[in-house]
Amino acid sequence: MSGISKACCSIPPVVSKGYQAKGSYQTINGLKTYVTGPETATKAILLVYDIFGFFDQTIQGADILANSAEQKYKVFIPDFFEGSPADISWYPPTTDEHKKLLGEFFSTKAAPPNSLPKIPKIVEEANGLAPGGSYDWSILGFCWGGKIAALSVAGENNIFKAGAQCHPAMVDPNDAKTIKVPFAVLASKDEPAADVEAFKKNLTVPTHVETFGTQIHGWMAARSNLDEEENKKEYERGYKTILQFFGQHA
C-alpha cells in the first residue's frame, strides 16, 4: 500500500452525534440515493448499507470516503429497501419475536436476488453524473451489504474494479472462489473466525483481510457507538484501510 499514504491521513474529525451530511439525496434508477463527493471526481464507490438503511454513521462514512483521499470519489448509497429498513432494535435478537422479524427480513426484502439485478442499472444511470461520461467503480458493503458486494464482483464481466466488505453478514467461503477483482474484508470480533479465514484462503485476487478484534458487528455503520474513543479510532482506521485498498487497486 505504499505510495498512497497521503490519501489516508486527511480524514476530517469524526462527529459522534448530530452529524450534518455533506451530500444530497437524488433519485437514481427509481431509488432514493445518497450522493456525495466532488463533481470533478472520476472514480465512484457504490456503498451498500446494512439492513438498517440510512444512519448518520453510514452517511458520515460515505462523506469520509468521498472527501478524505487525494483521489476523490463520488459515493452513492441507494435505498434498496425503499424506506422500510429493518428496525435496529431487532439486533442482536434477544427475543423469539426479534429472531422471527430478522429472519423474515433477510428472506424477503434483504434476499440478494431482490437487489443484485438493480446494481448495473444504478451504475449506468449514475454514470450520467461523471465528467467523462462514466466512472471507474468500486463497491463497498456493510453487513448485509457485504454479501451483496461479494456477489457483485463474481465472474469475469465485471463493472467494478475493486470491492470490499466490512463486518460482513452471511460469510460464505465459496463466494470468495468466484471473486475476480481485488477484494478486502474487514471483519469484527463477531463474525465466525473460521469462516473469515476460509474466505481469505479461497481468494485468488489481491486482498487485504483483517479482523478488528475490539469491534462489534456493525462498527463502521449503523451500530457504531462513536462516543467511545476506541470505537471512534477503529471507525477511522477502517475507513482509512478501505481508502488505502481502493487507492491501490481501483
C-alpha positions as CSV (number, residue, x, y, z in Angstrom):
1,M,0.0,0.0,0.0
2,S,3.0,2.3,-0.5
3,G,2.7,5.5,-2.4
4,I,-0.8,6.4,-1.2
5,S,-0.1,7.3,2.5
6,K,-1.3,10.9,1.8
7,A,-4.7,9.6,0.9
8,C,-5.0,8.1,4.4
9,C,-4.0,11.0,6.6
10,S,-6.6,13.6,6.0
11,I,-9.9,12.2,7.4
12,P,-11.9,15.1,9.0
13,P,-12.8,15.0,12.7
14,V,-15.4,12.3,13.2
15,V,-18.6,13.6,14.7
16,S,-20.2,11.4,17.4
17,K,-23.7,12.8,17.4
18,G,-25.7,15.1,15.2
19,Y,-23.7,14.6,12.0
20,Q,-24.6,17.0,9.2
21,A,-24.4,15.3,5.8
22,K,-22.3,16.9,3.1
23,G,-24.1,15.3,0.2
24,S,-27.7,15.2,-1.0
25,Y,-30.4,12.7,-1.9
26,Q,-31.2,12.1,-5.6
27,T,-33.3,9.6,-7.4
28,I,-31.3,7.1,-9.4
29,N,-32.9,4.1,-11.2
30,G,-36.1,4.9,-9.2
31,L,-34.4,4.6,-5.8
32,K,-33.7,7.4,-3.3
33,T,-29.9,7.6,-3.3
34,Y,-27.5,9.5,-1.1
35,V,-24.9,11.1,-3.3
36,T,-21.7,12.8,-2.0
37,G,-18.4,13.9,-3.4
38,P,-17.0,16.5,-5.8
39,E,-18.4,17.0,-9.3
40,T,-14.9,16.5,-10.7
41,A,-14.5,13.0,-9.3
42,T,-13.6,10.4,-12.0
43,K,-14.0,7.4,-9.7
44,A,-17.0,6.3,-7.8
45,I,-17.9,3.9,-4.9
46,L,-21.2,2.1,-4.7
47,L,-21.8,1.8,-0.9
48,V,-24.3,-0.8,0.1
49,Y,-25.6,-0.1,3.5
50,D,-26.5,-2.6,6.3
51,I,-30.1,-3.8,6.9
52,F,-30.8,-0.6,9.0
53,G,-30.6,1.7,6.0
54,F,-29.6,5.3,6.2
55,F,-27.9,6.1,9.5
56,D,-25.7,9.0,10.5
57,Q,-22.6,6.8,11.0
58,T,-23.1,5.3,7.5
59,I,-23.7,8.7,5.9
60,Q,-20.6,10.1,7.6
61,G,-18.6,7.2,6.3
62,A,-19.7,8.0,2.8
63,D,-18.6,11.6,3.2
64,I,-15.2,10.4,4.6
65,L,-14.7,8.2,1.5
66,A,-15.7,10.9,-0.9
67,N,-13.5,13.7,0.5
68,S,-10.6,12.4,2.5
69,A,-8.3,10.9,0.0
70,E,-6.0,12.6,-2.5
71,Q,-8.0,10.6,-5.1
72,K,-11.6,12.0,-4.8
73,Y,-14.6,9.8,-5.2
74,K,-18.3,10.2,-5.9
75,V,-20.1,7.9,-3.4
76,F,-23.6,6.6,-4.0
77,I,-25.8,4.8,-1.3
78,P,-29.0,3.5,-3.0
79,D,-32.0,2.8,-0.7
80,F,-32.6,-0.8,-1.7
81,F,-35.2,-1.2,1.0
82,E,-37.2,1.8,-0.3
83,G,-37.8,3.4,3.0
84,S,-38.5,0.3,5.0
85,P,-35.3,-1.0,6.5
86,A,-35.0,-3.3,9.5
87,D,-35.5,-1.9,12.9
88,I,-32.2,-1.6,14.7
89,S,-33.9,-2.7,18.0
90,W,-34.2,-6.2,16.5
91,Y,-30.4,-6.7,16.6
92,P,-28.9,-8.5,18.3
93,P,-32.1,-10.6,18.6
94,T,-32.8,-11.1,22.2
95,T,-36.4,-12.5,21.8
96,D,-38.1,-15.0,19.6
97,E,-40.0,-12.2,18.0
98,H,-36.8,-10.4,17.1
99,K,-35.4,-13.6,15.6
100,K,-38.6,-14.1,13.6
101,L,-38.6,-10.5,12.3
102,L,-34.9,-10.6,11.3
103,G,-35.4,-14.0,9.6
104,E,-38.4,-12.7,7.6
105,F,-36.5,-9.6,6.6
106,F,-33.5,-11.5,5.3
107,S,-35.7,-13.9,3.4
108,T,-37.8,-11.2,1.8
109,K,-36.6,-7.6,1.4
110,A,-32.9,-8.5,2.0
111,A,-32.8,-11.5,-0.2
112,P,-29.9,-10.8,-2.5
113,P,-31.8,-11.6,-5.8
114,N,-34.1,-8.6,-5.0
115,S,-31.2,-6.2,-5.1
116,L,-28.4,-7.6,-7.3
117,P,-30.3,-7.1,-10.6
118,K,-30.7,-3.4,-9.8
119,I,-27.0,-2.6,-9.5
120,P,-26.0,-2.5,-13.2
121,K,-28.8,-0.1,-13.9
122,I,-27.9,2.1,-10.9
123,V,-24.3,2.3,-12.1
124,E,-25.4,3.0,-15.6
125,E,-27.6,5.9,-14.6
126,A,-25.1,7.3,-12.0
127,N,-22.5,7.4,-14.8
128,G,-24.5,10.3,-16.2
129,L,-23.1,12.4,-13.4
130,A,-19.5,11.6,-14.4
131,P,-17.4,14.4,-16.1
132,G,-16.2,12.0,-18.7
133,G,-19.5,10.0,-19.1
134,S,-18.6,7.1,-16.8
135,Y,-16.7,6.5,-13.5
136,D,-14.2,3.8,-12.5
137,W,-16.3,2.0,-9.9
138,S,-15.6,0.1,-6.7
139,I,-18.2,-1.4,-4.4
140,L,-18.2,-1.5,-0.6
141,G,-20.8,-3.3,1.5
142,F,-21.6,-3.3,5.3
143,C,-23.0,-6.4,7.0
144,W,-25.8,-7.5,4.6
145,G,-24.3,-5.2,2.0
146,G,-21.0,-7.1,2.3
147,K,-22.8,-10.2,0.9
148,I,-24.1,-8.0,-1.9
149,A,-20.6,-6.7,-2.6
150,A,-19.1,-10.1,-2.7
151,L,-21.8,-11.4,-5.1
152,S,-21.5,-8.3,-7.3
153,V,-17.8,-8.9,-8.1
154,A,-18.2,-12.5,-9.1
155,G,-17.5,-13.6,-12.6
156,E,-15.5,-12.2,-15.5
157,N,-17.8,-9.5,-16.8
158,N,-17.3,-7.0,-14.0
159,I,-18.4,-3.4,-13.7
160,F,-16.3,-2.9,-10.6
161,K,-12.5,-2.6,-10.4
162,A,-12.4,-3.5,-6.7
163,G,-14.6,-4.5,-3.9
164,A,-14.7,-4.6,-0.1
165,Q,-16.9,-5.8,2.7
166,C,-16.9,-4.7,6.3
167,H,-18.3,-6.8,9.2
168,P,-20.0,-9.0,6.5
169,A,-23.1,-11.0,7.2
170,M,-23.6,-14.5,5.7
171,V,-19.9,-15.1,5.2
172,D,-19.6,-18.0,2.7
173,P,-16.1,-19.1,1.8
174,N,-17.5,-20.4,-1.5
175,D,-18.3,-16.8,-2.6
176,A,-14.6,-16.0,-2.5
177,K,-13.8,-18.5,-5.2
178,T,-15.8,-16.5,-7.8
179,I,-14.4,-13.1,-6.9
180,K,-12.4,-11.7,-9.9
181,V,-11.3,-8.3,-8.7
182,P,-9.1,-7.1,-5.8
183,F,-11.2,-7.5,-2.6
184,A,-10.8,-6.5,1.0
185,V,-12.5,-7.9,4.1
186,L,-12.6,-6.0,7.4
187,A,-14.2,-8.3,10.0
188,S,-15.3,-7.6,13.5
189,K,-14.9,-9.9,16.5
190,D,-18.4,-11.2,15.9
191,E,-18.0,-12.9,12.6
192,P,-17.1,-16.6,12.7
193,A,-13.2,-16.5,12.6
194,A,-13.1,-19.8,10.8
195,D,-15.4,-18.6,8.0
196,V,-13.3,-15.4,7.6
197,E,-10.1,-17.4,7.4
198,A,-11.6,-19.8,4.9
199,F,-12.9,-16.9,2.8
200,K,-9.4,-15.4,2.8
201,K,-7.8,-18.7,1.7
202,N,-10.3,-19.0,-1.2
203,L,-9.5,-15.6,-2.6
204,T,-7.3,-15.7,-5.7
205,V,-7.1,-11.9,-6.2
206,P,-5.1,-9.1,-4.4
207,T,-6.6,-8.8,-1.0
208,H,-6.5,-7.3,2.5
209,V,-8.2,-9.4,5.2
210,E,-8.1,-8.1,8.7
211,T,-10.1,-8.6,11.9
212,F,-10.7,-5.6,14.1
213,G,-10.7,-7.5,17.3
214,T,-12.2,-4.9,19.7
215,Q,-15.1,-4.1,17.4
216,I,-18.7,-5.4,17.2
217,H,-20.6,-6.4,14.1
218,G,-21.6,-3.1,12.6
219,W,-18.9,-0.8,13.9
220,M,-18.4,1.0,10.6
221,A,-22.1,1.5,10.0
222,A,-25.4,1.8,12.0
223,R,-24.3,0.1,15.2
224,S,-21.2,2.2,15.8
225,N,-21.1,4.0,19.1
226,L,-18.8,6.8,18.3
227,D,-18.9,8.3,21.8
228,E,-16.4,5.6,22.8
229,E,-12.9,6.6,21.9
230,E,-11.8,3.1,20.9
231,N,-14.8,2.7,18.6
232,K,-14.1,6.1,17.0
233,K,-10.4,5.2,16.5
234,E,-11.3,1.9,14.8
235,Y,-14.0,3.5,12.8
236,E,-11.5,6.0,11.4
237,R,-8.9,3.2,10.8
238,G,-11.5,1.1,9.0
239,Y,-12.2,3.9,6.5
240,K,-8.5,4.7,6.1
241,T,-7.9,1.0,5.3
242,I,-10.6,1.0,2.7
243,L,-9.2,4.2,1.1
244,Q,-5.8,2.6,1.1
245,F,-7.1,-0.5,-0.6
246,F,-9.2,1.3,-3.2
247,G,-6.4,3.8,-3.8
248,Q,-4.0,1.0,-4.7
249,H,-6.4,-1.3,-6.7
250,A,-9.2,0.8,-8.2
